[in-house]
């Protein structure tokens, strides 16, 4: 379980989190939704601790290391400066690469793969930690629709706690058991997706009038 109680985070005069209290139960799949500057990334960072692995929003495009070595960074907590990766570490990396369909990228350099491929490798690095809780910051930002669907399907199969920051609406709310809607460092609403993603709540959070269609209608429109 991850919990924050009346958490406030400031960066100089800017209040990024303003008295936020939240509890994430083991096994939950939670979307943290809101506009830019809402505090989503800061909330993820505040939730970090033992047993968590973070998938960053972006991975530098100029990394000169090979993809397998990049994913092996997820095993850092298991390694010492004086020990080469053990068989268990290599196998964890193999599983992580296979899970995100990136085995063929292992020998490629990180500065020679696409943005979407780098994002999949970042997820593989997090999976290699074998942490029970994954914190993902806009992980689908550089993925096409097929890869996004594959990402959500993969995360569902893992059976781990997932907390994912999402900026763009709409998104695949069916994957999540819970949505936390944020604005200006505060939680606007927290609960089941249908209860949180109402026209009133989303309009308040994003500061513009919105119309919310049913998730079923949105899915039909996307599949047509």
Kinemage of the C-alpha trace (Angstrom):
@kinemage 1
@onewidth
@group {chain A} dominant
@subgroup {mainchain}
@vectorlist {calphas} color= white
{ca unk a 1} P 0.000 0.000 0.000
{ca unk a 2} L 1.147 3.551 -0.793
{ca unk a 3} L -0.202 6.481 1.216
{ca unk a 4} L 0.191 10.252 1.405
{ca unk a 5} L -1.398 12.300 4.171
{ca unk a 6} L -1.870 16.055 3.709
{ca unk a 7} L 1.183 16.159 1.425
{ca unk a 8} L 2.378 19.545 0.206
{ca unk a 9} L 5.257 19.989 -2.242
{ca unk a 10} L 6.650 23.398 -3.238
{ca unk a 11} L 9.163 24.381 -5.895
{ca unk a 12} L 10.072 27.883 -4.837
{ca unk a 13} L 6.854 29.908 -4.897
{ca unk a 14} L 5.007 27.233 -6.886
{ca unk a 15} L 2.827 24.788 -4.940
{ca unk a 16} L 2.905 21.524 -6.918
{ca unk a 17} L 0.910 19.497 -4.373
{ca unk a 18} L -1.438 21.256 -1.996
{ca unk a 19} L -2.441 19.177 1.038
{ca unk a 20} L -3.015 15.966 -0.932
{ca unk a 21} L -4.078 12.802 0.874
{ca unk a 22} L -4.333 9.558 -1.080
{ca unk a 23} L -4.048 5.834 -0.397
{ca unk a 24} L -3.222 3.285 -3.115
{ca unk a 25} L -4.084 -0.298 -2.212
{ca unk a 26} L -2.057 -3.260 -3.440
{ca unk a 27} L -3.258 -4.461 -6.835
{ca unk a 28} L -5.119 -1.275 -7.751
{ca unk a 29} L -4.848 0.211 -11.237
{ca unk a 30} L -5.131 3.969 -10.852
{ca unk a 31} L -5.148 6.722 -13.480
{ca unk a 32} L -4.001 10.166 -12.351
{ca unk a 33} L -5.591 12.592 -14.802
{ca unk a 34} L -5.404 16.339 -15.255
{ca unk a 35} L -4.041 19.201 -17.355
{ca unk a 36} L -0.406 20.284 -17.529
{ca unk a 37} L 0.757 21.600 -14.171
{ca unk a 38} L -1.950 19.742 -12.253
{ca unk a 39} L 0.602 17.923 -10.069
{ca unk a 40} L 0.397 14.466 -11.634
{ca unk a 41} L 4.141 13.855 -11.970
{ca unk a 42} L 4.816 15.340 -8.532
{ca unk a 43} L 2.227 12.965 -7.059
{ca unk a 44} L 3.967 9.988 -8.679
{ca unk a 45} L 7.325 11.094 -7.274
{ca unk a 46} L 5.790 11.532 -3.820
{ca unk a 47} L 4.495 7.969 -3.963
{ca unk a 48} L 7.946 6.541 -4.730
{ca unk a 49} L 9.496 4.301 -2.141
{ca unk a 50} L 10.628 0.744 -1.564
{ca unk a 51} L 8.950 -1.694 -3.898
{ca unk a 52} L 8.195 0.849 -6.614
{ca unk a 53} L 9.585 1.246 -10.122
{ca unk a 54} L 9.119 4.382 -12.204
{ca unk a 55} L 8.637 4.628 -15.963
{ca unk a 56} L 9.601 8.203 -16.905
{ca unk a 57} L 7.708 10.397 -19.332
{ca unk a 58} L 10.680 10.650 -21.671
{ca unk a 59} L 14.003 8.912 -22.182
{ca unk a 60} L 16.923 10.974 -23.581
{ca unk a 61} L 17.351 10.354 -27.299
{ca unk a 62} L 21.153 10.636 -27.190
{ca unk a 63} L 21.958 7.692 -24.912
{ca unk a 64} L 24.878 5.806 -26.464
{ca unk a 65} L 24.398 2.571 -24.497
{ca unk a 66} L 22.882 -0.609 -25.893
{ca unk a 67} L 19.238 -1.317 -25.156
{ca unk a 68} L 19.974 -4.438 -23.106
{ca unk a 69} L 22.390 -2.504 -20.892
{ca unk a 70} L 19.738 0.184 -20.457
{ca unk a 71} L 17.176 -2.380 -19.305
{ca unk a 72} L 19.797 -3.926 -17.004
{ca unk a 73} L 19.819 -0.614 -15.104
{ca unk a 74} L 16.583 -1.874 -13.596
{ca unk a 75} L 18.636 -4.477 -11.745
{ca unk a 76} L 20.923 -1.868 -10.135
{ca unk a 77} L 19.490 -2.472 -6.674
{ca unk a 78} L 20.512 -6.135 -6.989
{ca unk a 79} L 24.058 -5.426 -8.129
{ca unk a 80} L 27.182 -4.202 -6.388
{ca unk a 81} L 29.997 -2.253 -8.064
{ca unk a 82} L 32.185 -5.349 -7.796
{ca unk a 83} L 29.801 -7.941 -9.241
{ca unk a 84} L 28.753 -8.632 -12.803
{ca unk a 85} L 25.062 -9.388 -13.410
{ca unk a 86} L 24.137 -12.859 -12.245
{ca unk a 87} L 22.056 -15.359 -14.166
{ca unk a 88} L 18.950 -14.210 -12.277
{ca unk a 89} L 19.595 -10.637 -13.439
{ca unk a 90} L 20.060 -11.700 -17.057
{ca unk a 91} L 16.863 -13.755 -16.914
{ca unk a 92} L 14.919 -10.845 -15.423
{ca unk a 93} L 16.088 -8.644 -18.301
{ca unk a 94} L 15.166 -11.342 -20.831
{ca unk a 95} L 11.647 -11.555 -19.378
{ca unk a 96} L 11.252 -7.791 -19.346
{ca unk a 97} L 12.345 -7.412 -22.968
{ca unk a 98} L 10.060 -10.226 -24.069
{ca unk a 99} L 7.130 -8.768 -22.150
{ca unk a 100} L 7.255 -5.510 -24.133
{ca unk a 101} L 8.090 -7.263 -27.438
{ca unk a 102} L 11.547 -5.677 -27.507
{ca unk a 103} L 13.865 -8.697 -27.572
{ca unk a 104} L 14.903 -7.777 -31.112
{ca unk a 105} L 16.007 -4.356 -29.865
{ca unk a 106} L 18.445 -5.693 -27.263
{ca unk a 107} L 21.587 -5.177 -29.372
{ca unk a 108} L 20.507 -1.799 -30.744
{ca unk a 109} L 21.864 1.463 -29.359
{ca unk a 110} L 19.407 3.647 -27.494
{ca unk a 111} L 20.202 6.584 -29.784
{ca unk a 112} L 19.240 4.491 -32.811
{ca unk a 113} L 15.696 3.486 -31.801
{ca unk a 114} L 12.453 5.388 -32.243
{ca unk a 115} L 10.657 7.325 -29.526
{ca unk a 116} L 8.064 4.602 -29.171
{ca unk a 117} L 10.763 1.942 -28.922
{ca unk a 118} L 12.576 3.938 -26.236
{ca unk a 119} L 9.348 4.144 -24.261
{ca unk a 120} L 8.878 0.371 -24.454
{ca unk a 121} L 12.456 -0.114 -23.293
{ca unk a 122} L 11.827 2.251 -20.375
{ca unk a 123} L 8.903 0.051 -19.372
{ca unk a 124} L 11.136 -3.005 -19.720
{ca unk a 125} L 13.684 -1.430 -17.368
{ca unk a 126} L 10.931 -0.923 -14.781
{ca unk a 127} L 9.690 -4.489 -15.238
{ca unk a 128} L 13.231 -5.797 -14.744
{ca unk a 129} L 13.200 -4.472 -11.183
{ca unk a 130} L 10.384 -6.937 -10.431
{ca unk a 131} L 8.914 -4.292 -8.116
{ca unk a 132} L 5.279 -4.918 -7.110
{ca unk a 133} L 4.250 -1.300 -7.832
{ca unk a 134} L 4.723 0.485 -11.149
{ca unk a 135} L 4.492 4.277 -11.431
{ca unk a 136} L 4.127 5.388 -15.048
{ca unk a 137} L 4.352 8.991 -16.228
{ca unk a 138} L 2.535 9.373 -19.581
{ca unk a 139} L 3.864 5.985 -20.796
{ca unk a 140} L 1.726 5.929 -23.949
{ca unk a 141} L 2.706 9.417 -25.146
{ca unk a 142} L 4.845 8.103 -28.038
{ca unk a 143} L 2.905 4.926 -28.796
{ca unk a 144} L 0.432 4.326 -31.614
{ca unk a 145} L -3.005 2.847 -30.898
{ca unk a 146} L -1.865 -0.759 -31.322
{ca unk a 147} L 1.090 -0.335 -28.981
{ca unk a 148} L -1.108 1.462 -26.451
{ca unk a 149} L -3.558 -1.432 -26.433
{ca unk a 150} L -0.654 -3.855 -26.049
{ca unk a 151} L 0.720 -1.782 -23.156
{ca unk a 152} L -2.567 -1.861 -21.261
{ca unk a 153} L -2.977 -5.589 -21.945
{ca unk a 154} L 0.548 -6.223 -20.647
{ca unk a 155} L -0.013 -4.212 -17.481
{ca unk a 156} L -3.265 -6.095 -16.865
{ca unk a 157} L -1.480 -9.439 -17.151
{ca unk a 158} L 1.244 -8.455 -14.691
{ca unk a 159} L -1.114 -8.243 -11.743
{ca unk a 160} L 0.940 -5.454 -10.147
{ca unk a 161} L -0.151 -2.187 -8.613
{ca unk a 162} L -0.218 0.412 -11.404
{ca unk a 163} L -0.423 4.190 -10.960
{ca unk a 164} L -0.340 6.027 -14.296
{ca unk a 165} L -0.279 9.762 -14.986
{ca unk a 166} L -2.320 10.696 -18.061
{ca unk a 167} L -2.661 14.118 -19.658
{ca unk a 168} L -4.775 13.524 -22.734
{ca unk a 169} L -8.479 12.758 -22.783
{ca unk a 170} L -10.095 10.450 -23.698
{ca unk a 171} L -8.159 7.389 -22.527
{ca unk a 172} L -8.899 3.703 -21.949
{ca unk a 173} L -10.684 4.093 -18.628
{ca unk a 174} L -11.859 0.468 -18.706
{ca unk a 175} L -8.333 -0.602 -17.728
{ca unk a 176} L -8.455 1.340 -14.475
{ca unk a 177} L -10.386 0.549 -11.329
{ca unk a 178} L -9.963 4.118 -10.125
{ca unk a 179} L -9.321 7.627 -11.433
{ca unk a 180} L -7.786 10.539 -9.514
{ca unk a 181} L -8.605 13.832 -11.252
{ca unk a 182} L -6.250 16.693 -10.364
{ca unk a 183} L -5.987 20.423 -10.973
{ca unk a 184} L -3.610 23.035 -9.539
{ca unk a 185} L -2.007 20.568 -7.142
{ca unk a 186} L -5.276 19.392 -5.619
{ca unk a 187} L -7.548 16.402 -6.076
{ca unk a 188} L -10.791 17.404 -7.776
{ca unk a 189} L -12.355 13.940 -7.622
{ca unk a 190} L -11.268 10.399 -6.718
{ca unk a 191} L -13.191 7.208 -7.344
{ca unk a 192} L -14.567 4.895 -10.027
{ca unk a 193} L -14.013 6.178 -13.597
{ca unk a 194} L -17.694 6.798 -14.345
{ca unk a 195} L -18.108 8.724 -11.088
{ca unk a 196} L -15.023 10.894 -11.607
{ca unk a 197} L -15.072 11.600 -15.358
{ca unk a 198} L -18.260 13.652 -15.397
{ca unk a 199} L -18.781 16.800 -17.440
{ca unk a 200} L -18.757 18.918 -14.292
{ca unk a 201} L -15.570 17.425 -12.822
{ca unk a 202} L -13.594 17.447 -16.075
{ca unk a 203} L -14.708 21.003 -16.891
{ca unk a 204} L -13.538 22.189 -13.470
{ca unk a 205} L -10.179 20.397 -13.750
{ca unk a 206} L -9.354 21.518 -17.314
{ca unk a 207} L -10.936 24.961 -17.079
{ca unk a 208} L -13.003 24.604 -20.243
{ca unk a 209} L -16.531 23.322 -20.922
{ca unk a 210} L -16.532 19.703 -22.054
{ca unk a 211} L -19.049 17.127 -23.190
{ca unk a 212} L -18.588 13.560 -21.999
{ca unk a 213} L -19.829 10.710 -24.204
{ca unk a 214} L -20.264 7.196 -22.911
{ca unk a 215} L -17.163 5.013 -22.923
{ca unk a 216} L -19.044 2.503 -25.067
{ca unk a 217} L -19.787 5.145 -27.698
{ca unk a 218} L -16.189 6.317 -27.680
{ca unk a 219} L -14.940 2.766 -28.184
{ca unk a 220} L -17.352 2.191 -31.086
{ca unk a 221} L -16.183 5.441 -32.708
{ca unk a 222} L -12.564 4.420 -32.345
{ca unk a 223} L -13.128 0.902 -33.727
{ca unk a 224} L -15.202 2.076 -36.719
